[in-house]
Amino acid sequence: MKREVRYWTVIGLIVAGALAVLWRYGELAARGPVEPRIVAPEVVRGAILDAEGRPLAVDVSLYNIAVWRPSLDRDELAATGKLIESELGLSEGEFLRRVETSPTDFLYLAKRLQASAVAGVREAKTEGRLAGVVVEKTAGRLYPEERLASHVVGFVGDENRGLSGLEGRYDAELSPAAEPGRAGAIVYGPDLRLTIDADLQHAFEEIALEVHEGNSAEATMLLALEAKTGAIKAYVSLPDYNPNDYRDYPRDAWYDRPSQYAYEPGSVFKVFSIAGLLELGGIDPSSTFVCDGAYEREVPGEEPDIRIKCLGTHGTVDFEDILTLSCNAGTGYASDTVSTVDFHDALRQFGFGSRSGITLPGETAGLLREPQTWSLRSKPTIAIGQEVLVSAVQVAAAAGALANGGVLMKPRLVEELRGRDGSVVAREEPTPVRRVVSEATARLVLDAMRRTAGEGGTGRRAGTGDIDLGVKTGTAQMIDPATGAYSDTDFLASTLGIFPIADPRWVVYMVVVKPRGSSYFGERIAAPAVREAAEILATLEGLGRPGMTVASHPGRIELETPAAPSIGDTMPDLRGLPKRSLLPLLSRTDISVEISGEGRVTSQEPAPGEPVPPGTAVRLMLE
C-alpha cells in the first residue's frame, strides 16, 4: 500500500510540474514578443580639440590581455608563452612564471594596449589558437600630440575617467551619464574645444625647453594670454609628461605649476604696485623720490630700523624710472604715500590673494595677507614682490588688465562644448571681472614698460626693435625651507611682456624656478626668451611690425593641413597622407582603425577599392 501511495505521489508531482510549464508558456505567448534586453549604452568620450579643431585627446579602443588558467592547453603552454612574450615584450619565461605563481585563476598580463600592440594576439585568437588567453576590448584615450599642453589636457585612468587637467575638470561633460537603453546603443559625449593653439603651443614649448635645459632649472613656465578676451593661447609647464604613458613619469612631472604653484614674484610685481599707487593718487607722474642705494625708515622704540637694499644708487627717480631701473628704494618710498589698507585693496583688485577662476583643478589663491597682520616692513616689502605669493596665471591675468585699458578679464582655456551634431552645448564667453585701474593709469604704466625694454632699461634684452614691446623683469630670492630665511643659491627669474604697447593685445610671461646656469637674473635668462616668444606670436597673428611686410596676411597665418580622409563603403587610397590627417579616423566606432609608425602612409589594409563593411579592422602603416 505504501509503495502505491509513493507511486501516485510522484505521478502527481510530474503532472503538476507539466501543468505549470504549460501555464507559463501560455502566459508568455499572450504577452507577445519579448522586448530587447535593457542595458546601459556605450558612452564614447568627447574629444579635446585645440582652437583650430585639431585633436589633442580622442577615444580609441584599447585592449587588456589576460589568462584564464582552467582553459589553458597544457600541451600548447610553451608555444602560447613564446607567442605572448614576443607580442607583449615580456622576458623569456615570464609568461609561465606568472601563470604558475598567480594566486588566482584569472590574471592580467597587460592592460590598455593599443590595437597595433595586440594585433598578433588577436590574429592568433581568430585562428583558434591561444586557448585560455583572453583579449578584452575596452574604451581608452589616445593623445596624438603626446606631451603637447599635457598639463592643460590631463589624462584618464583605467576606467576612462578623467583624473587631471581638463580631462578631470570636464569629466562629467565629456562622458555624460547615459540613461539605460537598448543593447548596442551608443551615446557620444560632446567635444571640448580649447583656446590653446597647437602651433603656438609647440613653438612656446620649444622656447621654454631650451631655457629649462640650458639653465638646469627645477621648473619653467611660459604663458601667452589674449588681453581683451582672457583667452590663453599657450600654456607651458616644465617638466611635462606624455599622457599616453603618464604612469612612466614621476608625480612631480604631473604638477600643473602655472595655476597651482605659489611663489614670491620679485620685481615683476612692481608694475602692479605702481599702477595701484597711481590709481590711489599717492603718486602721479610728477612725483619723485631719492634713491641712495636703499630704502630706509626709522622705527620708533627698540625695533631695528627698516632697510631694503636697492640694485644700485639711482638718485632722483619718478615712477617711470622706478620701473625702468627696477628701483627698490623708489618703490618703497612710493608705497609710503598711501595707507596699508588702501594698498592691500588695490592689489586685491588685480586678483592677488584669490583664485582667478580658470577651469583647471587645484588652482591656488596665492597669498596676500590681511593688512592687520602686516608689520611695519610689510608694505614696502610687498611693493617689491616679497611677502606675497602669486601664481603665473594670476600675474598673466593681472597684466592683461593693464593691457585691456584697466579691465581685468577672467583667464580661460575653454571656448565651447559642441555636440556630435554640431550643436553648441555650452560656451565660455569672455568675462570681465571688474575695472582695476583707469585707462589713463594703465596707459602710464604701459608707456613705462615700453621704456624698460629700451636701452638703459632692465628689460633691454627683451627689446626686439620691430615689435612695440613693453616689459618688466624680476629676480626673486627664494625661501630656504630648512632655515626659513632667503637662500643664497635659489632664485626665481622672470620676465613679463605686453605688446604692441600702442594697442595692447598680448601678454607673454615666463618664470624660471631655481636656474643653475651662468646667471639667475630674469633680465638675462627670461627676457631674451620673451622676446623670441613675442616675435613668434606676432608673426602667427599677423601683427604689423616695422620693416616687415604683412599686408598679405590680414589675419592669422593658416598652416596648410590636409583635409581629413573619409572611409565609406569602399576603401580609399590613403597612401602618402600624413599622420595628422588620419587622426579623425580614430573616433570611428563602426570600424576599428590602427595606425602604426610615424610619417606618411606607405601601406594599408584593406587595399584601395575593397569593401569596408561595419566591423572592418583598418590597418595603416606609416614611415
C-alpha positions as CSV (number, residue, x, y, z in Angstrom):
1,M,0.0,0.0,0.0
2,K,2.8,2.4,0.9
3,R,4.6,1.7,-2.4
4,E,1.3,2.5,-4.3
5,V,1.0,5.8,-2.4
6,R,4.5,6.8,-3.3
7,Y,3.9,5.9,-6.9
8,W,0.9,8.1,-7.3
9,T,2.6,10.9,-5.4
10,V,5.4,11.0,-7.9
11,I,3.0,10.9,-10.8
12,G,1.1,13.8,-9.3
13,L,4.2,15.9,-8.9
14,I,5.2,15.3,-12.5
15,V,1.8,16.3,-13.8
16,A,1.7,19.4,-11.6
17,G,5.1,20.5,-13.0
18,A,4.0,19.9,-16.6
19,L,0.9,22.0,-16.0
20,A,3.0,24.8,-14.5
21,V,5.2,24.9,-17.6
22,L,2.2,24.9,-19.9
23,W,0.6,27.7,-17.9
24,R,3.8,29.8,-18.1
25,Y,4.1,29.2,-21.9
26,G,0.6,30.3,-22.4
27,E,1.2,33.5,-20.3
28,L,4.3,34.4,-22.3
29,A,2.6,33.7,-25.6
30,A,-0.3,36.0,-24.7
31,R,2.2,38.8,-24.0
32,G,3.6,38.8,-27.5
33,P,7.3,39.3,-28.5
34,V,9.8,39.8,-25.7
35,E,11.3,43.3,-25.6
36,P,15.1,43.5,-26.2
37,R,17.3,43.5,-23.1
38,I,17.7,46.9,-21.4
39,V,21.3,47.8,-20.8
40,A,23.4,50.9,-20.2
41,P,24.5,52.2,-23.6
42,E,28.2,52.5,-24.5
43,V,29.5,56.1,-23.9
44,V,32.1,57.4,-26.3
45,R,34.0,60.2,-24.5
46,G,34.1,63.5,-26.3
47,A,37.4,64.6,-27.9
48,I,39.5,67.5,-26.7
49,L,40.4,69.9,-29.6
50,D,42.7,72.9,-29.9
51,A,41.4,76.3,-31.1
52,E,41.6,75.2,-34.7
53,G,39.8,71.9,-34.2
54,R,42.9,69.7,-34.1
55,P,42.6,66.7,-31.8
56,L,44.5,66.6,-28.6
57,A,42.6,63.7,-27.0
58,V,40.4,61.2,-28.7
59,D,38.6,58.0,-27.6
60,V,40.0,54.7,-29.1
61,S,39.6,51.0,-28.5
62,L,42.3,49.6,-26.1
63,Y,42.9,46.0,-25.2
64,N,43.6,44.0,-22.0
65,I,45.4,40.7,-22.3
66,A,44.5,38.2,-19.5
67,V,44.7,34.5,-18.8
68,W,42.0,32.1,-17.5
69,R,44.1,29.2,-16.2
70,P,41.4,26.4,-16.3
71,S,41.2,26.8,-20.1
72,L,44.9,26.7,-20.9
73,D,46.0,23.9,-23.1
74,R,48.9,22.3,-21.2
75,D,50.3,20.7,-24.3
76,E,50.5,24.1,-26.0
77,L,51.7,26.0,-23.0
78,A,55.2,26.5,-24.3
79,A,54.1,27.7,-27.7
80,T,51.5,30.0,-26.1
81,G,54.0,31.5,-23.8
82,K,56.5,32.1,-26.6
83,L,54.0,34.0,-28.7
84,I,52.6,36.1,-25.8
85,E,56.1,37.1,-24.7
86,S,57.1,38.1,-28.2
87,E,53.9,40.1,-28.8
88,L,53.8,41.8,-25.4
89,G,57.5,42.4,-25.0
90,L,57.8,40.1,-21.9
91,S,61.1,38.5,-20.9
92,E,61.7,34.8,-21.8
93,G,59.9,32.5,-19.4
94,E,57.8,35.3,-17.8
95,F,54.5,34.0,-19.1
96,L,54.9,30.6,-17.5
97,R,56.3,32.1,-14.3
98,R,53.3,34.5,-13.8
99,V,50.8,31.7,-14.7
100,E,52.2,29.3,-12.2
101,T,52.7,31.8,-9.3
102,S,49.3,33.6,-9.7
103,P,47.1,33.2,-6.5
104,T,44.0,33.3,-8.7
105,D,42.9,31.5,-11.9
106,F,42.3,34.8,-13.7
107,L,45.3,37.2,-14.1
108,Y,46.1,40.2,-16.3
109,L,49.3,40.2,-18.3
110,A,48.9,43.7,-19.8
111,K,46.3,46.4,-19.8
112,R,45.2,49.3,-22.0
113,L,47.3,48.4,-25.0
114,Q,46.7,50.0,-28.4
115,A,45.4,47.8,-31.2
116,S,48.7,47.7,-33.0
117,A,50.4,46.2,-29.9
118,V,48.0,43.3,-29.7
119,A,47.4,42.6,-33.4
120,G,49.4,39.3,-33.3
121,V,47.5,38.0,-30.3
122,R,44.1,38.9,-31.8
123,E,45.0,37.2,-35.0
124,A,46.1,34.1,-33.2
125,K,42.8,34.0,-31.3
126,T,40.9,34.4,-34.6
127,E,42.8,31.3,-35.9
128,G,41.7,29.3,-32.9
129,R,45.0,29.3,-31.1
130,L,46.0,30.6,-27.6
131,A,43.3,28.7,-25.6
132,G,43.0,30.3,-22.1
133,V,44.3,33.7,-23.3
134,V,41.6,36.4,-23.0
135,V,41.5,39.6,-25.2
136,E,39.3,42.2,-23.6
137,K,38.3,45.3,-25.6
138,T,37.8,48.4,-23.6
139,A,37.5,52.2,-24.2
140,G,40.6,54.2,-23.9
141,R,42.2,57.5,-24.7
142,L,44.8,58.5,-27.2
143,Y,46.7,61.7,-27.0
144,P,48.0,62.1,-30.6
145,E,50.2,65.2,-29.8
146,E,51.7,63.4,-26.8
147,R,53.4,65.9,-24.5
148,L,51.8,69.0,-26.1
149,A,49.9,71.0,-23.5
150,S,49.9,68.0,-21.2
151,H,49.0,69.9,-18.0
152,V,46.0,71.5,-19.7
153,V,44.7,68.3,-21.4
154,G,45.4,66.0,-18.4
155,F,44.8,62.2,-18.5
156,V,42.3,59.5,-17.7
157,G,42.6,56.4,-15.6
158,D,41.8,52.7,-16.2
159,E,38.1,53.3,-16.3
160,N,38.5,56.1,-18.9
161,R,37.5,58.7,-16.2
162,G,39.4,62.0,-16.1
163,L,42.0,62.3,-13.4
164,S,43.8,65.6,-14.1
165,G,43.7,68.7,-16.2
166,L,40.6,69.4,-18.3
167,E,40.1,65.6,-18.6
168,G,39.4,65.7,-14.9
169,R,37.6,69.1,-14.7
170,Y,35.2,68.3,-17.6
171,D,34.9,64.5,-16.9
172,A,31.1,64.6,-16.4
173,E,30.6,66.7,-19.5
174,L,32.9,64.6,-21.8
175,S,31.4,61.3,-20.6
176,P,27.8,62.1,-19.8
177,A,25.8,59.7,-17.6
178,A,23.6,57.8,-20.0
179,E,20.0,56.5,-19.3
180,P,19.6,52.7,-19.8
181,G,18.6,51.9,-23.3
182,R,18.6,49.1,-25.9
183,A,21.6,46.9,-26.2
184,G,24.1,48.2,-28.7
185,A,23.2,51.9,-28.3
186,I,26.0,54.4,-28.3
187,V,26.0,57.8,-26.5
188,Y,28.6,60.4,-27.7
189,G,29.9,62.9,-25.3
190,P,30.4,66.5,-26.7
191,D,33.8,67.7,-27.9
192,L,35.7,70.2,-25.8
193,R,37.3,73.0,-27.9
194,L,40.1,74.9,-26.2
195,T,41.6,78.4,-26.6
196,I,45.1,76.8,-26.9
197,D,46.6,77.0,-30.4
198,A,48.6,73.8,-31.1
199,D,51.1,75.6,-33.4
200,L,51.8,78.4,-30.9
201,Q,51.9,75.9,-28.0
202,H,54.5,73.8,-29.8
203,A,56.7,76.9,-30.5
204,F,56.4,78.1,-26.9
205,E,57.3,74.6,-25.6
206,E,60.5,74.6,-27.7
207,I,61.5,78.1,-26.3
208,A,60.8,77.1,-22.7
209,L,62.6,73.7,-23.1
210,E,65.7,75.4,-24.3
211,V,65.7,77.8,-21.3
212,H,64.8,75.0,-18.9
213,E,67.6,72.6,-20.0
214,G,70.1,75.3,-20.7
215,N,69.8,76.6,-17.1
216,S,69.3,73.2,-15.4
217,A,66.2,74.7,-13.9
218,E,63.8,73.0,-11.5
219,A,60.8,74.2,-13.4
220,T,59.9,76.6,-16.2
221,M,56.6,78.2,-17.1
222,L,55.6,80.2,-20.2
223,L,52.1,81.7,-20.9
224,A,50.5,83.7,-23.8
225,L,47.2,85.4,-22.9
226,E,44.9,87.5,-25.2
227,A,44.3,90.6,-23.1
228,K,40.9,91.6,-24.4
229,T,39.3,88.1,-24.1
230,G,41.3,86.4,-21.3
231,A,41.9,83.5,-23.7
232,I,45.1,81.6,-23.0
233,K,46.7,80.6,-26.3
234,A,49.8,78.9,-24.9
235,Y,50.3,77.3,-21.5
236,V,53.7,75.7,-20.9
237,S,54.7,73.9,-17.7
238,L,58.1,72.1,-17.4
239,P,58.8,69.4,-16.5
240,D,56.0,67.8,-18.5
241,Y,54.9,64.3,-19.4
242,N,53.2,62.2,-22.1
243,P,49.6,61.5,-21.0
244,N,49.6,58.3,-23.1
245,D,52.1,56.9,-20.6
246,Y,51.6,59.1,-17.6
247,R,52.5,56.3,-15.1
248,D,56.0,56.2,-16.5
249,Y,56.7,59.8,-15.2
250,P,57.3,60.9,-11.6
251,R,54.4,62.7,-10.0
252,D,56.4,65.9,-10.0
253,A,56.0,66.0,-13.8
254,W,52.2,66.0,-13.4
255,Y,52.3,69.1,-11.3
256,D,50.4,72.0,-13.0
257,R,52.7,74.8,-11.9
258,P,51.2,77.8,-13.7
259,S,47.9,77.5,-11.8
260,Q,48.9,75.6,-8.7
261,Y,52.4,76.8,-7.7
262,A,52.5,79.9,-5.5
263,Y,55.8,81.9,-5.3
264,E,57.2,85.3,-4.5
265,P,57.2,87.2,-7.8
266,G,60.0,89.7,-7.2
267,S,60.3,92.9,-9.2
268,V,57.8,92.0,-11.9
269,F,55.2,92.8,-9.2
270,K,56.3,96.5,-9.2
271,V,54.1,97.2,-12.3
272,F,51.0,96.3,-10.2
273,S,52.3,98.2,-7.1
274,I,53.0,101.3,-9.1
275,A,49.7,101.0,-11.0
276,G,47.8,100.8,-7.7
277,L,49.7,103.8,-6.2
278,L,48.9,105.9,-9.3
279,E,45.3,104.9,-9.2
280,L,45.0,105.7,-5.4
281,G,46.6,109.1,-6.0
282,G,49.5,108.5,-3.7
283,I,51.8,109.3,-6.6
284,D,51.5,111.0,-10.0
285,P,53.8,111.5,-13.0
286,S,55.4,114.5,-11.3
287,S,56.2,112.6,-8.0
288,T,59.9,112.0,-7.3
289,F,61.9,110.1,-4.7
290,V,65.6,109.8,-3.9
291,C,67.4,106.5,-4.1
292,D,70.7,106.4,-2.2
293,G,71.1,102.7,-2.7
294,A,68.5,101.6,-0.2
295,Y,65.0,102.2,1.2
296,E,65.5,103.4,4.8
297,R,62.9,104.1,7.5
298,E,63.4,104.8,11.2
299,V,61.2,102.8,13.6
300,P,60.3,104.3,16.9
301,G,61.1,102.3,20.0
302,E,63.5,99.4,20.3
303,E,62.7,97.7,17.0
304,P,65.5,97.9,14.4
305,D,65.2,100.5,11.6
306,I,64.0,99.2,8.2
307,R,66.5,99.0,5.4
308,I,65.8,97.4,2.0
309,K,68.8,97.3,-0.4
310,C,68.4,98.5,-4.0
311,L,70.1,97.2,-7.1
312,G,72.1,100.5,-7.4
313,T,72.2,104.1,-6.4
314,H,69.7,105.8,-8.8
315,G,69.4,109.3,-7.4
316,T,66.2,111.1,-8.1
317,V,63.6,108.9,-9.7
318,D,60.0,109.2,-10.8
319,F,57.5,106.3,-11.4
320,E,58.9,105.6,-14.9
321,D,62.4,105.5,-13.5
322,I,61.3,103.1,-10.8
323,L,60.1,100.6,-13.3
324,T,62.8,101.2,-15.9
325,L,65.6,100.8,-13.4
326,S,63.7,98.4,-11.1
327,C,64.4,100.6,-8.2
328,N,63.6,99.0,-4.8
329,A,64.1,102.2,-2.9
330,G,61.8,104.3,-5.1
331,T,59.1,101.6,-4.9
332,G,59.3,101.5,-1.1
333,Y,59.2,105.3,-0.7
334,A,56.2,105.4,-3.2
335,S,54.4,102.9,-1.1
336,D,54.6,105.2,1.9
337,T,52.3,107.6,0.2
338,V,49.2,105.5,0.8
339,S,47.7,103.6,3.8
340,T,48.2,99.9,4.4
341,V,44.5,99.1,3.9
342,D,44.3,101.1,0.6
343,F,47.4,99.5,-0.8
344,H,46.2,96.0,0.1
345,D,42.8,96.7,-1.5
346,A,44.5,98.0,-4.7
347,L,46.4,94.7,-5.1
348,R,43.3,92.7,-4.3
349,Q,41.6,94.4,-7.2
350,F,44.2,92.9,-9.6
351,G,43.2,89.4,-8.4
352,F,46.1,88.7,-6.0
353,G,45.1,86.6,-3.0
354,S,42.1,85.0,-4.7
355,R,41.6,82.3,-7.4
356,S,41.3,83.5,-10.9
357,G,38.6,81.1,-11.8
358,I,40.5,79.3,-14.6
359,T,38.9,76.0,-15.3
360,L,41.7,73.8,-14.0
361,P,41.5,71.7,-10.9
362,G,43.6,72.7,-7.8
363,E,44.2,76.3,-8.6
364,T,46.0,78.2,-5.8
365,A,44.7,81.5,-4.4
366,G,48.3,82.6,-3.6
367,L,48.7,84.7,-0.5
368,L,48.1,88.3,0.2
369,R,47.7,88.6,4.0
370,E,45.1,90.9,5.6
371,P,46.6,94.3,6.4
372,Q,46.1,94.0,10.1
373,T,48.7,91.2,10.1
374,W,51.3,93.3,8.3
375,S,54.4,94.5,10.1
376,L,55.9,98.0,9.6
377,R,58.2,96.4,6.9
378,S,55.4,94.6,5.0
379,K,54.1,97.4,2.8
380,P,57.5,98.4,1.1
381,T,58.4,94.7,1.0
382,I,55.2,93.6,-0.7
383,A,55.5,96.5,-3.1
384,I,58.8,95.0,-4.5
385,G,57.3,91.5,-4.7
386,Q,58.1,89.9,-1.4
387,E,55.8,88.7,1.4
388,V,53.2,88.0,-1.3
389,L,52.6,84.7,-3.1
390,V,51.2,84.6,-6.7
391,S,50.7,82.1,-9.5
392,A,51.8,82.6,-13.1
393,V,48.1,82.6,-14.2
394,Q,47.4,85.4,-11.7
395,V,50.3,87.5,-13.0
396,A,49.3,87.0,-16.6
397,A,45.7,87.9,-15.9
398,A,46.7,91.0,-13.9
399,A,49.0,92.1,-16.7
400,G,46.1,91.5,-19.1
401,A,44.1,94.1,-17.1
402,L,46.8,96.7,-17.8
403,A,46.8,95.8,-21.5
404,N,43.0,95.9,-21.6
405,G,42.6,99.5,-20.5
406,G,42.4,98.6,-16.8
407,V,39.7,95.9,-17.0
408,L,40.5,92.5,-15.6
409,M,39.3,89.5,-17.6
410,K,38.8,86.0,-16.3
411,P,41.5,83.8,-17.8
412,R,40.1,80.9,-19.7
413,L,41.2,77.8,-21.6
414,V,37.9,76.6,-23.0
415,E,35.9,78.0,-25.9
416,E,33.0,75.6,-26.0
417,L,31.5,72.2,-25.7
418,R,30.0,71.1,-29.0
419,G,27.8,68.0,-29.7
420,R,28.4,65.5,-32.4
421,D,25.6,67.1,-34.4
422,G,27.4,70.4,-34.3
423,S,25.1,72.0,-31.7
424,V,26.7,74.1,-29.0
425,V,26.2,72.5,-25.6
426,A,28.0,75.2,-23.6
427,R,30.2,78.2,-24.4
428,E,32.6,80.0,-22.1
429,E,32.3,83.7,-23.2
430,P,34.9,86.4,-22.4
431,T,34.1,87.5,-18.9
432,P,35.1,90.9,-17.5
433,V,35.7,90.6,-13.8
434,R,36.0,94.3,-12.8
435,R,37.7,97.6,-13.6
436,V,41.0,97.6,-11.7
437,V,42.5,100.9,-12.7
438,S,41.5,103.7,-15.1
439,E,42.5,103.7,-18.7
440,A,44.8,106.6,-18.0
441,T,46.6,104.8,-15.2
442,A,47.0,101.7,-17.4
443,R,48.5,103.8,-20.2
444,L,51.1,105.4,-17.9
445,V,52.3,102.0,-16.8
446,L,52.4,100.6,-20.3
447,D,54.5,103.5,-21.5
448,A,56.9,103.0,-18.7
449,M,57.1,99.3,-19.6
450,R,58.0,100.3,-23.2
451,R,60.8,102.4,-21.8
452,T,62.0,99.4,-19.7
453,A,62.5,97.4,-22.9
454,G,64.7,100.2,-24.3
455,E,68.4,100.9,-23.9
456,G,69.2,101.6,-20.2
457,G,66.2,99.6,-19.0
458,T,66.5,96.3,-17.1
459,G,64.4,94.6,-19.9
460,R,66.6,95.8,-22.8
461,R,67.4,92.1,-23.7
462,A,63.7,91.6,-24.5
463,G,63.6,94.6,-26.8
464,T,63.1,93.5,-30.4
465,G,63.4,96.7,-32.4
466,D,60.5,95.8,-34.6
467,I,57.8,94.9,-32.1
468,D,56.3,97.6,-29.8
469,L,57.0,95.6,-26.7
470,G,56.8,96.6,-23.0
471,V,58.5,94.5,-20.3
472,K,59.3,94.1,-16.7
473,T,61.9,91.7,-15.4
474,G,62.2,90.1,-12.0
475,T,64.7,88.2,-9.9
476,A,63.4,86.9,-6.6
477,Q,65.3,85.2,-3.8
478,M,63.5,82.0,-2.7
479,I,63.0,80.9,0.9
480,D,65.1,78.0,2.1
481,P,62.6,75.6,3.8
482,A,65.3,74.3,6.0
483,T,66.2,77.7,7.5
484,G,63.1,79.8,6.9
485,A,65.4,82.6,5.5
486,Y,66.2,83.7,2.0
487,S,68.5,81.3,0.1
488,D,71.9,82.4,-1.3
489,T,71.6,79.9,-4.1
490,D,67.9,79.6,-5.0
491,F,66.3,82.3,-7.2
492,L,63.3,82.7,-9.4
493,A,63.9,84.6,-12.7
494,S,61.0,86.0,-14.7
495,T,60.0,88.5,-17.4
496,L,56.6,89.9,-18.2
497,G,55.9,91.3,-21.7
498,I,52.9,93.2,-23.2
499,F,52.6,94.1,-26.9
500,P,52.0,96.1,-29.0
501,I,52.1,98.8,-26.4
502,A,50.3,101.3,-28.7
503,D,47.3,99.0,-29.0
504,P,47.9,96.2,-26.4
505,R,46.7,92.7,-27.4
506,W,49.0,90.1,-25.9
507,V,50.7,89.2,-22.6
508,V,53.7,86.9,-22.5
509,Y,55.0,85.8,-19.2
510,M,58.0,83.5,-18.4
511,V,59.1,82.1,-15.0
512,V,62.3,80.0,-14.4
513,V,62.5,78.4,-11.0
514,K,65.9,77.7,-9.5
515,P,68.1,78.2,-12.5
516,R,71.6,76.6,-12.2
517,G,73.3,78.1,-15.3
518,S,75.7,81.0,-15.6
519,S,73.1,83.5,-14.3
520,Y,70.0,83.7,-12.2
521,F,68.8,87.1,-13.3
522,G,65.4,87.4,-15.1
523,E,66.8,90.1,-17.4
524,R,69.5,87.6,-18.7
525,I,67.6,84.3,-18.6
526,A,63.9,85.1,-19.3
527,A,64.0,88.4,-21.2
528,P,65.6,87.0,-24.4
529,A,63.1,84.1,-24.4
530,V,60.1,86.5,-24.0
531,R,61.4,88.5,-27.0
532,E,61.6,85.3,-29.1
533,A,58.1,84.2,-27.9
534,A,56.7,87.7,-28.8
535,E,58.2,87.5,-32.3
536,I,56.7,84.1,-33.0
537,L,53.3,85.3,-31.6
538,A,53.4,88.5,-33.7
539,T,54.2,86.5,-36.8
540,L,51.5,83.9,-36.3
541,E,48.9,86.6,-35.5
542,G,49.9,88.7,-38.4
543,L,50.6,91.8,-36.3
544,G,52.2,94.7,-38.1
545,R,55.9,95.0,-37.5
546,P,58.1,97.9,-38.7
547,G,60.4,96.8,-41.5
548,M,58.2,93.7,-42.3
549,T,55.6,93.3,-45.0
550,V,52.5,91.6,-43.6
551,A,49.8,93.2,-45.8
552,S,49.2,89.8,-47.5
553,H,48.3,88.4,-44.1
554,P,45.2,90.3,-42.9
555,G,44.7,87.9,-40.1
556,R,46.1,84.7,-38.7
557,I,48.5,82.8,-40.9
558,E,46.9,79.5,-41.7
559,L,49.2,76.5,-41.8
560,E,48.4,74.0,-44.5
561,T,46.6,71.0,-43.1
562,P,45.3,68.2,-45.5
563,A,41.6,67.5,-45.3
564,A,40.7,64.5,-43.2
565,P,40.1,61.4,-45.3
566,S,36.8,59.7,-45.5
567,I,36.2,55.9,-45.5
568,G,32.8,54.9,-46.9
569,D,31.6,51.6,-48.3
570,T,34.8,51.1,-50.1
571,M,38.4,51.7,-49.1
572,P,40.0,54.9,-50.5
573,D,43.7,55.1,-51.3
574,L,45.3,56.7,-48.2
575,R,48.9,56.2,-49.3
576,G,51.0,59.3,-48.9
577,L,48.8,61.0,-46.3
578,P,50.4,62.4,-43.2
579,K,49.6,61.0,-39.7
580,R,47.8,64.2,-38.6
581,S,45.2,64.0,-41.3
582,L,44.4,60.4,-40.2
583,L,43.7,61.1,-36.6
584,P,39.9,61.9,-37.0
585,L,39.5,58.3,-38.2
586,L,40.3,57.1,-34.7
587,S,37.0,58.4,-33.5
588,R,35.1,55.9,-35.8
589,T,33.0,53.4,-33.9
590,D,31.7,51.3,-36.7
591,I,35.2,50.2,-37.8
592,S,38.5,49.9,-35.9
593,V,41.4,51.9,-37.2
594,E,45.0,51.0,-36.3
595,I,47.8,53.5,-37.1
596,S,51.4,52.1,-36.9
597,G,54.6,54.2,-37.2
598,E,55.3,57.9,-37.9
599,G,55.4,60.0,-41.1
600,R,53.1,59.1,-44.1
601,V,51.0,56.1,-45.1
602,T,53.1,53.5,-47.1
603,S,50.7,50.6,-47.0
604,Q,47.2,49.8,-46.0
605,E,44.6,47.1,-45.3
606,P,42.1,46.7,-46.9
607,A,43.6,47.7,-50.2
608,P,42.1,50.6,-52.2
609,G,38.7,49.7,-53.7
610,E,38.0,46.8,-51.3
611,P,34.6,46.8,-49.4
612,V,34.6,48.2,-45.9
613,P,31.6,46.7,-44.0
614,P,30.9,47.6,-40.4
615,G,33.4,45.9,-38.0
616,T,36.2,46.0,-40.5
617,A,39.7,46.3,-39.0
618,V,41.6,49.0,-41.0
619,R,45.4,48.9,-40.6
620,L,47.5,51.9,-41.8
621,M,51.3,51.5,-41.8
622,L,53.4,54.8,-41.8
623,E,57.0,55.6,-42.4
